[in-house]
């Protein structure tokens, strides 16, 4: 059985793509990747990055870290004198931000685990009571940590049901006279 398509092939990036439409598609697909690489350089090495590209139609697309304007203003005079308002990126500040990010990620993971444990406990209470839905769980079987979350979920369910009932009960819109 022969292949129906040529599949994904590497293109030669050293020559101009002749077909204008294909060139625009390729530009649109590769531009976010270029900006992502610039962002990675900035984040990994604590450097200022600015990338400005122009499409064939003259539309400018820009990415900068901290911003294109700040990078261009800071390096306007070969970086000799940063302009007022341009905060230089401090590596200690960058390390502190990374620590804060890791702490936030750890807190988010812990909260996710806590919510999973609460969900598992509710499912267990439902199964032990021989009921069909999570909302039928025996509140007495739940602990102090689970009750507020269970109440919040019940209120959310109640509000969703009210919304559906209100939509069904609303009179149909009168047809406009012809």
C-alpha positions in Angstrom: 0.0 0.0 0.0 1.5 3.3 -1.1 1.5 6.5 1.0 -1.2 9.0 0.0 0.7 12.0 1.2 4.2 13.2 1.5 3.8 13.6 5.3 5.6 16.1 7.4 8.8 17.1 5.7 11.6 19.4 6.8 11.7 22.6 4.7 14.8 24.5 3.6 14.8 27.7 5.7 17.5 29.3 3.7 15.4 30.1 0.7 12.3 32.1 0.2 9.0 30.2 0.0 7.7 31.1 -3.5 4.0 30.6 -2.9 2.8 33.8 -1.2 -0.1 32.1 0.6 2.1 29.3 1.9 4.7 31.9 3.0 2.0 33.7 5.1 0.8 30.4 6.6 4.4 29.4 7.5 5.1 32.9 9.0 1.9 32.7 11.1 2.8 29.2 12.4 6.5 30.0 13.2 6.1 33.4 14.7 4.7 32.1 18.1 7.6 29.6 18.3 10.1 32.4 17.7 8.5 34.5 20.5 8.4 31.4 22.8 12.2 30.9 22.3 12.8 34.6 23.1 10.7 34.2 26.3 12.6 31.0 27.2 16.0 32.9 26.8 14.8 35.7 29.0 13.4 33.3 31.7 16.3 30.9 31.8 19.2 33.4 31.6 17.7 36.5 33.1 18.5 38.6 29.9 16.5 41.2 28.2 15.0 40.1 24.9 13.2 42.0 22.1 12.0 40.5 18.9 10.2 42.6 16.2 9.1 41.0 13.0 7.2 42.5 10.1 4.8 40.6 7.9 4.8 41.1 4.1 1.9 43.5 4.5 4.0 45.6 6.9 2.2 44.5 10.1 4.5 44.6 13.1 4.6 41.7 15.6 6.6 42.2 18.7 7.7 40.3 21.8 9.8 41.7 24.6 10.8 40.7 28.1 10.2 42.8 30.2 8.7 44.6 27.2 9.9 45.7 23.8 9.7 49.3 24.8 11.7 48.8 28.0 14.4 46.8 26.2 14.8 49.3 23.4 14.8 52.3 25.7 17.3 50.7 28.0 19.7 49.8 25.2 19.1 52.9 23.1 22.5 54.4 23.9 24.4 51.1 23.9 23.2 50.4 27.4 25.3 53.2 28.9 22.5 54.9 30.8 19.1 53.3 31.5 16.3 55.8 31.3 14.3 56.7 34.4 11.5 54.2 34.9 13.4 51.3 33.4 13.9 48.9 36.2 16.9 46.7 35.6 16.2 43.0 36.1 17.9 41.9 39.3 19.0 38.3 39.3 18.2 38.1 43.1 14.7 39.4 42.2 14.5 36.7 39.5 15.5 34.0 42.0 12.9 35.3 44.5 10.2 35.2 41.8 11.2 31.7 40.9 11.0 30.7 44.6 7.5 32.3 44.8 6.4 30.5 41.7 7.6 27.1 43.1 5.8 27.8 46.4 2.6 28.7 44.6 2.9 25.6 42.5 3.4 23.5 45.6 0.3 25.1 47.3 -1.8 24.5 44.2 -0.7 20.8 44.1 -1.5 20.4 47.8 -4.9 22.0 47.3 -5.6 19.7 44.3 -4.7 16.7 46.4 -6.9 18.0 49.3 -9.9 18.4 46.9 -9.3 14.9 45.4 -9.3 13.4 49.0 -12.5 15.2 49.7 -14.0 14.0 46.5 -12.9 10.4 47.3 -14.4 10.7 50.8 -17.7 11.9 49.4 -17.8 9.1 46.8 -17.1 6.6 49.6 -19.9 8.0 51.7 -22.3 7.7 48.7 -21.2 4.2 48.0 -21.6 3.1 51.6 -25.1 4.6 51.7 -26.0 2.8 48.5 -27.1 6.0 46.8 -26.7 7.0 43.1 -25.5 10.6 43.1 -22.7 12.5 45.0 -25.3 15.0 46.2 -27.0 12.2 48.2 -23.9 11.6 50.4 -24.6 11.2 54.1 -23.4 14.5 55.6 -22.9 12.8 58.9 -20.2 10.5 57.4 -18.2 13.5 56.2 -15.6 15.3 58.4 -15.1 18.9 59.2 -12.8 19.4 56.2 -15.3 17.9 53.8 -18.5 19.6 54.9 -17.7 23.2 53.7 -16.7 21.9 50.3 -19.7 19.6 50.1 -22.0 22.6 51.0 -20.3 24.7 48.4 -20.9 22.0 45.8 -24.5 21.6 46.8 -25.1 25.4 46.5 -23.5 25.4 43.1 -25.7 22.5 42.0 -28.8 24.3 43.4 -27.9 27.5 41.5 -27.4 25.5 38.2 -30.8 23.8 38.7 -32.5 27.2 39.4 -30.9 28.6 36.3 -32.2 25.7 34.1 -35.7 26.0 35.7 -35.8 29.7 35.1 -34.9 29.2 31.4 -37.6 26.5 31.0 -40.2 28.7 32.8 -39.5 31.9 30.9 -42.2 32.6 28.3 -41.0 32.1 24.7 -40.1 35.3 22.9 -43.0 36.7 21.0 -42.5 36.6 17.2 -42.1 40.0 15.7 -44.9 41.1 13.5 -44.2 40.5 9.8 
